[in-house]
Amino acid sequence: MINKILKLIKKIILSIIILYGYNIVTQSFNLNIPINIITVLIITIFDGCGFLGLVAFYLVNYR
C-alpha cells in the first residue's frame, strides 16, 4: 500500500518537473502549458501520451 502511494507521489512530482521544463524551453515561443491540477493529473495518469496530447491540444487551440 505504501509503495503505491510513493509511486504515485513520484509520478506527480515528475509530471510537475516535465511541465516546468517544457514551459522553460518554450517560453520564447509563447507556448506555455499552465501547471495546474488538471494538467498534472493528465500527465500522471497517461504518462508520455498525456504530455504529447496536452502539447497537441494547446498548439491546435491556442496558437
Number of C-alpha atoms within 10 A of each C-alpha: 5 7 8 9 10 11 11 14 13 12 18 19 13 16 23 19 14 17 20 15 12 16 18 13 13 12 12 9 8 11 17 19 18 12 15 10 10 10 17 23 16 18 23 21 14 12 15 14 12 17 20 13 14 16 15 12 13 14 13 9 7 9 8
